[in-house]
Amino acid sequence: MIPRCSPSVATFFAAVLLATRAQAAETLSFNRDVRPILSDKCYFCHGFDPKQRKADRRLDTPEGATAELDGVRAIVPGDLQKSDAWLRIISSDKQEIMPPPKSHKTLSAAEKETIKRWIEQGAKYERHWSFEVPKRAALPTVKDQAWVRNPIDAFILARLDKAGLKPAPEADRRTLARRVSLDLTGLPPKPEEVEAFVNDTAPDAYEKLVARLMDTPQYGEHRGRYWLDAARYADTHGIHIDNYREMWPYRDWVIAAFNRNQAFDQFTVEQIAGDLLPNPTREQLLATGFHRCNPTTSEGGTIDEELLAIYANDRVTTTSWVWLGLTANCAACHDHKFDPITQKDFYSMAAFFRNTTQPAKDGNVKDTKPVLYLPAAADEKRFAELPTAMAAEKAALAERRSAAAKDFEQWMATAKPEQVEISSAELEVHLPLAEGSGVDVYGESHEEAATFKATGPIEWRDGGKLGRAPAFNNFAHFDLGDLAGFDRNQPFSVGAWVNVPGATFKEGAIVARMDDRKGLQGWELFVQGGKFGAQLATAQPAGALKVISKALTARPGKWQHVLVTYDGSGSSAGFRLFVDGKIQPVVATGKDLQGSVRADVPLRIGQRETKSQFKDGQVQDVRVWLRELSTGEARSLPDEQALRAAFAVAPGKRTPAQTASLLSFYVDNLDGPSIERAFRIEELEQEDLAIRERATVSHIQEEKPGEAMANILMRGAYDKEGEKVTPAGFSALHAMPADAPKNRLGLARWLVAPENPLTARVTVNRFWQELFGTGLVRTAEDFGAQGEAPSNQELLDWLAVEFRESGWDVKQFFTLMLTSATYRQAATLTPEKLEKDPQNRLLSRGPRFRMDAEMVRDYALAASGTLSLKMGGPGTRPYQPEHIWD
């Protein structure tokens, strides 16, 4: 006995039957009806990626689907019985049925019926809708023309007419005031603003409210918040220690760009390639912070080449999501399974981003180069003057250098070899550390040479600077006894030739008189995380002065000369660090010390008292002075051996390089006018450095010289390089012009070219989503085959063309949406709309969506009267566009 249906069930089945009959009479659209089924159930094995493709059969193109392979065709248009794909779909044989059981994919009865009808109707393919350049559709005819306020409404009402629905009435004014205020500023309206709008009888009262809110600073802050989410904005590095970095000037640039209504195409070009524009302004350089927002690291165990590959991958992926709405990240390891994006496409775009000067490691500092310095207002004038002043002094020094040549010849006529050695005045320790050598000790308390001892077996290796050199292992090191025990007010200098071990080495003390048994007390010259540094530490009260190079100064496996000088001031500003004779910018920490730093432990080479061994490292020619060496001495010290060798050669037989090195020594150390100029240059450089230290910095992009290129990385592995590729956009989209620059500027212009089918669509869809809660394409970052088809493609394409042809005018576009009758609808729901438009995809009523976290926070603060509208960066800095955008 067949059970009887209830009236409601019977009604349901009757409706389904009527819908099926109506559908049967309708010509199917491949993009709308068929592609989503094939993409979900078939393309993984029979799609774009040849490596994943089974039986060499493609179903994503008409050529592949209709090709004869082994005597059969997957699709024979109009003939089900000859279409092998259809026969496999309806088969009950587990060896034949498609999709195969192991795929865990099945076709519903409705999906099978759709494929069946499509084949019967001729199996017509269409190129994926998003890869076709949008065209402005004619405005549809609607029943209630009086409801239409602008073209948006015509497209919406036409769909509602087709669905048998009517739009909701306009929301009341208080609701509209709150809605539009939240959508434009992220803040609730002030009560007095609401009352003014409610009582405004002018026919354009609402339009005036929109314009007024759009002119507030909060408009740009709110629009910028959405953009900064897409840009992965953060004021920390994001990985490992996650140290602070200053990105907020880029944030301020985004906000100001929205507030001044910068055209979106220029907004795009400046963020992708502002540094490559002719004579870029400070604002255009700041804009390139978009691709410096990516997470970075300086973790010791990471591999530089891998990090650079990760950074480029991030930039291709982000660019594709934000401007193209494509999941290009799938193509980092293989051709895309669903969309026409090849691995070659992915790495061709990566080539644009592999040609920048950003280093692999961020150094755990806030100003990883390249950066733009934004000095405080009080420093701006002087900061602008300093480059000219330094250039003038350097030119004067060069001129004096030429003039000093005659004096140099006179000096050389009577000079003795020992005069090219750095002065031994107040030299406390001279330890060559060449195998078989001793230690030379100078000074009133150590008039005779002393000896030193090794605390364990030392390995002596070839290839040192002064012969065979020691390597420190198993905590074996050198003990020099009671030497170099100076306090915080004692000027000193410590230098040595150093060979830092390989990448696995993390840190160690090179020369130290440092008690580390209970806290730290003493001094040390050390290497840590690829950087050289020095510190003074006191246990009572605890504290330390520490300087460490900003850049990664250590070059593993290479001999380098490292020198630190200290002026006895008790301040970290009293340190200077030189590597191979060049002064290094440093990060200084600690304030004026109180208490003694003199440690009651021996001077040691290769570790502190008990820890921080310079494991597997090598040290030679250790020297300690009880004075601060001059800049000239610091510069000349690494060349001392070469100078002695040059001096030993007869004048007529010296090479140009030997003569030049002797002249440099003379100018740096013996020529009064040159020394004065050099001292002035150093003063100016230190002044410039001090301004930079207290300035705000913003991370920017900078192009390397030479042709951009990249290698395809097999399976995405940084060390599995394949074919070399040159910069290019995705081949499935429009080609870059032949004369386009092969750099990020060419890429930026390609993104906003009229031929690009995606940028305008993706952008207006994201803007639509910001107001209506859901985009016309729900999957805002996936306009590909796996993304959702647009709920109203004619409207989406009309909006894309309108946005582009309006000059990419963002405020005009938002005004168009906000003043539409569609946006003004009340958010009321009826049973009929719940049945026919449950998710409001047809826009049969006003938008309803949850406020984002930032809006909830600001709403609560505004309601309580505690919200400050003065935006600022870290600390107390106010938002000052007149300073940033002068």
C-alpha positions, 0 to 999 in steps of 0.5 A, spaced: 500 500 500 502 506 497 502 511 503 498 518 502 502 524 502 499 530 506 497 536 503 503 540 504 507 534 501 503 534 495 503 541 494 511 541 495 511 535 490 507 539 485 511 545 485 517 541 484 514 538 478 512 544 475 519 547 476 522 541 473 517 542 467 519 549 466 526 548 467 526 542 461 523 548 457 529 552 458 535 552 454 541 551 459 547 555 460 554 552 461 556 557 466 550 558 470 548 550 470 553 545 468 560 548 470 559 548 477 557 541 477 563 539 473 568 543 477 565 540 483 565 533 481 569 532 475 575 537 474 580 534 479 581 528 475 579 531 468 581 538 468 586 543 467 592 540 471 595 535 466 599 532 472 593 530 475 589 528 469 586 521 469 586 517 462 588 524 459 581 526 458 579 533 459 572 535 461 573 543 462 574 544 454 570 542 448 576 540 445 578 535 450 571 533 452 569 531 444 576 528 442 576 521 440 581 517 445 581 510 444 575 510 440 570 513 444 568 521 446 566 523 453 561 528 450 558 527 443 553 533 443 546 531 442 547 524 443 547 521 449 548 514 447 555 515 444 557 520 450 562 515 454 561 520 460 554 520 460 554 512 460 559 512 465 555 517 470 549 512 469 553 506 470 552 501 476 559 498 475 563 500 480 569 499 475 566 504 470 561 509 474 563 516 474 565 519 479 569 513 482 567 511 489 574 512 491 573 520 490 567 520 495 563 524 490 556 523 487 551 526 482 544 527 485 538 526 481 538 533 479 545 534 477 544 528 472 538 531 469 542 537 468 548 534 465 543 529 460 539 535 458 545 539 456 548 534 452 541 533 449 541 541 447 548 540 444 553 541 450 555 548 448 561 550 452 562 557 454 568 561 457 568 562 464 564 568 465 569 572 469 575 571 464 570 575 459 571 582 459 565 585 462 560 589 458 555 594 460 548 591 459 542 595 457 537 596 463 532 591 463 525 593 463 521 593 470 514 593 472 514 599 477 519 604 474 517 609 479 521 605 484 527 605 480 532 611 483 538 609 479 540 603 474 542 599 480 534 598 482 532 596 475 537 590 475 534 588 482 527 589 480 527 585 474 530 579 478 524 580 483 519 581 478 522 574 475 521 571 482 514 574 483 517 578 489 516 585 490 521 590 494 520 592 501 518 599 503 523 604 504 526 604 511 524 609 516 529 615 517 532 613 524 534 606 521 537 609 515 541 614 519 544 609 523 545 604 517 548 609 513 553 612 518 555 605 520 556 603 513 560 610 511 564 611 518 563 605 522 560 609 528 553 610 530 550 617 528 550 622 533 543 623 536 543 631 534 545 628 527 539 623 527 534 629 529 537 634 524 536 628 518 529 626 521 526 634 521 530 635 514 524 636 509 528 638 503 527 632 497 535 631 497 536 630 505 538 623 505 543 625 499 546 631 503 547 626 509 551 621 505 555 627 502 556 629 509 558 623 512 563 621 506 566 628 508 568 626 515 575 623 516 572 617 519 570 615 512 577 614 510 578 610 516 572 605 515 574 604 508 581 603 510 580 598 515 577 593 510 583 594 505 588 593 510 585 587 512 586 585 505 593 587 505 594 583 511 596 589 515 600 589 522 605 593 526 609 586 528 613 582 524 608 576 525 613 570 526 618 568 531 619 573 536 614 577 532 618 584 534 615 591 533 615 594 526 612 601 524 607 600 518 602 605 521 605 610 516 602 606 510 596 605 514 595 613 514 596 613 507 591 608 505 586 612 510 588 619 506 587 616 499 580 614 501 579 620 504 581 624 498 578 620 493 584 617 490 582 614 483 582 606 484 587 605 478 592 610 481 591 607 488 593 600 485 599 603 481 602 606 487 601 600 492 604 595 487 609 600 484 609 607 487 617 607 487 618 605 480 614 612 478 618 617 475 621 621 481 616 618 486 613 622 491 614 620 499 606 618 498 608 614 493 613 611 496 609 610 502 604 606 498 608 601 496 608 598 504 602 594 501 607 588 500 611 590 506 605 588 510 607 580 509 610 576 515 617 576 516 622 573 520 629 573 523 629 566 526 636 563 526 634 556 523 631 559 517 634 559 510 634 565 506 633 562 499 626 559 502 624 565 506 625 569 499 621 564 496 615 564 501 615 572 501 614 572 493 609 566 494 605 571 499 605 577 494 603 573 488 597 570 492 595 576 495 595 580 489 591 575 486 586 575 491 585 582 492 585 584 485 583 578 481 579 574 485 583 568 484 586 562 488 593 562 485 596 560 491 594 553 488 599 553 482 605 554 487 606 547 487 602 544 480 598 547 475 591 549 478 586 544 478 580 548 476 582 554 473 587 556 467 593 558 472 599 554 470 605 553 475 609 557 470 604 563 470 605 563 478 612 564 478 612 568 472 608 573 476 613 571 482 619 574 478 616 581 479 617 580 486 623 577 487 627 583 484 626 587 490 632 589 495 628 586 501 633 581 505 630 575 507 631 576 514 628 582 518 633 582 523 628 583 529 628 591 528 623 595 526 627 598 520 628 593 516 631 596 509 628 598 505 625 604 509 622 611 508 624 615 514 619 620 517 623 625 521 619 629 527 617 636 525 622 639 529 627 635 525 625 635 518 629 641 516 635 639 519 634 632 516 633 635 509 639 639 510 644 633 512 645 630 505 647 636 502 652 638 508 655 631 508 656 631 500 660 638 501 664 635 507 666 629 503 667 633 496 672 637 501 675 631 504 676 628 497 679 635 494 684 635 500 686 628 499 688 630 492 692 636 495 695 631 501 699 627 495 705 632 495 705 632 503 704 624 503 710 624 498 715 628 503 712 623 509 714 617 505 721 619 504 723 619 511 717 614 514 719 608 518 715 601 517 713 602 524 709 608 523 704 605 519 702 601 525 696 603 529 699 606 535 701 602 541 699 607 546 695 604 552 695 598 549 693 593 554 693 586 550 696 584 544 695 577 543 696 574 536 693 567 537 697 564 531 700 557 533 706 558 537 706 565 538 705 568 545 702 574 548 704 581 548 702 585 554 703 593 555 702 598 560 704 601 567 702 594 571 704 589 565 711 592 563 713 585 561 710 580 556 706 575 560 703 568 558 696 565 557 694 559 558 689 554 554 683 551 559 683 545 554 685 542 548 685 547 542 684 545 535 689 549 530 687 550 523 690 552 517 687 558 513 688 564 519 689 571 518 696 570 521 698 563 520 694 557 523 688 559 528 685 556 534 678 553 534 674 553 540 670 547 542 668 543 548 669 549 552 676 550 551 678 557 551 684 562 553 685 565 560 689 571 560 688 572 568 687 579 571 688 584 565 683 589 562 679 589 568 676 596 567 670 600 569 664 603 566 668 610 566 674 607 563 675 608 555 677 602 552 677 599 545 677 591 543 678 588 536 680 582 533 680 578 527 674 573 527 671 567 523 664 566 525 662 558 524 656 556 519 649 557 519 647 553 525 651 557 530 647 562 534 651 566 539 658 566 543 663 571 547 669 573 542 673 577 548 670 577 555 671 579 562 664 577 564 662 574 570 655 570 568 655 566 575 650 570 578 647 575 573 652 579 568 657 583 571 663 585 566 664 587 559 664 583 552 665 583 545 660 578 542 656 575 536 649 573 536 644 571 531 649 573 525 650 580 528 656 583 532 655 587 539 658 589 545 656 590 552 657 593 559 654 590 565 653 591 572 650 586 578 649 591 583 644 594 581 643 590 575 643 593 568 647 593 562 649 598 556 648 594 550 650 595 542 648 590 537 649 591 529 642 593 526 644 589 520 647 582 519 654 583 519 657 576 521 659 572 514 660 565 516 666 562 514 670 569 512 675 572 516 672 579 519 675 584 523 671 587 529 672 593 533 668 596 538 670 603 542 667 606 548 668 613 550 667 612 558 661 616 558 657 610 562 652 611 556 650 606 550 651 612 546 659 612 547 660 605 543 662 605 536 662 598 532 666 597 526 666 591 522 672 591 517 674 598 518 667 601 517 662 604 522 656 600 523 649 603 525 647 599 531 641 598 536 643 601 543 639 599 549 640 601 556 641 607 560 646 610 564 649 605 569 650 605 576 655 601 580 661 597 578 662 593 572 669 591 574 668 583 574 673 579 579 674 574 573 679 573 568 680 575 561 678 570 557 678 569 549 672 564 546 667 565 552 665 568 558 666 566 565 662 559 564 657 560 558 656 563 551 662 559 548 664 561 541 663 554 539 667 552 533 669 559 532 676 562 531 679 568 533 686 572 532 690 578 533 686 580 539 688 587 542 685 591 548 687 599 549 685 603 555 683 608 550 678 610 545 681 609 538 680 614 533 676 613 527 682 613 522 685 608 527 679 604 527 679 604 519 686 603 518 687 597 523 684 591 518 689 594 513 695 594 518 698 587 515 697 590 508 700 596 510 706 593 512 707 589 506 706 595 502 711 599 506 716 594 505 716 594 497 720 599 494 716 605 492 717 604 484 715 597 485 708 598 489 702 597 485 697 602 485 693 599 490 699 599 495 700 606 494 693 608 495 692 604 501 698 608 504 695 614 502 689 612 505 693 611 512 696 618 511 690 621 510 686 618 516 691 618 521 697 623 520 694 629 515 691 634 520 686 638 515 683 631 512 682 628 520 678 634 521 674 633 515 673 626 517 671 628 524 666 633 521 663 628 516 663 623 522 659 628 526 654 629 521 653 622 520 652 621 527 647 627 527 643 624 521 643 617 524 640 620 531 635 623 527 633 616 523 633 613 530 628 617 533 624 618 526 618 614 524 620 609 519 615 606 514 617 599 510 617 600 502 619 597 496 625 598 492 627 595 485 634 591 484 638 593 478 638 588 472 632 584 469 627 580 473 626 573 473 625 567 477 625 559 477 619 555 477 619 551 484 618 544 483 612 542 488 613 549 491 620 547 494 625 553 494 631 548 493 628 544 487 629 549 481 626 548 474 625 552 468 627 560 469 621 564 467 621 572 466 615 577 469 608 576 466 601 576 468 597 570 467 596 567 460 589 566 461 588 573 461 590 579 457 597 579 454 601 585 457 603 590 452 610 588 448 613 595 450 610 594 458 616 595 463 618 588 465 617 590 473 612 591 478 610 598 474 608 593 468 604 589 473 600 594 476 598 597 469 596 590 467 592 589 473 588 596 471 588 595 464 581 596 460 582 589 457 583 586 464 576 582 466 577 581 473 580 587 477 574 592 476 569 586 477 573 584 484 573 591 486 566 593 486 564 586 488 568 587 495 565 594 495 558 591 494 559 586 500 561 592 505 554 595 504 550 589 503 553 584 507 554 579 501 557 580 495 554 579 488 559 573 488 559 570 495 566 568 494 569 575 494 576 572 493 574 566 488 572 568 481 574 562 479 571 555 477 570 553 484 567 560 486 560 561 486 557 564 480 554 571 481 547 572 483 546 578 478 551 578 473 548 583 469 548 588 475 555 586 476 558 587 469 554 594 469 557 596 475 564 594 473 564 598 467 561 604 470 566 604 476 572 603 470 569 608 466 567 613 471 575 614 472 575 609 478 571 614 482 570 610 489 566 615 492 561 616 486 561 609 486 559 608 494 554 614 493 551 610 487 550 604 491 547 608 498 542 612 494 539 606 490 532 604 492 535 597 493 539 600 499 534 604 502 529 598 503 527 596 510 530 589 513 523 586 513 522 579 512 515 576 509 514 568 509 514 569 501 521 572 501 523 567 506 521 561 502 523 564 495 529 569 497 531 566 504 539 569 504 536 575 501 541 574 494 535 577 490 535 583 495 528 583 496 529 587 503 534 591 506 541 588 508 542 585 515 549 583 517 553 583 524 558 588 525 565 587 525 569 586 532 572 593 531 565 596 529 562 593 536 568 596 540 567 603 537 560 602 537 560 601 545 565 606 546 561 611 542 555 610 546 558 611 552 561 617 550 569 615 551 571 614 544 576 619 541 576 620 534 583 623 534 587 617 530 594 616 532 600 611 531 603 607 537 604 611 543 601 618 543 602 620 536 596 624 533 594 623 526 597 629 522 596 628 515 599 635 514 605 632 516 605 626 513 602 629 506 606 635 505 
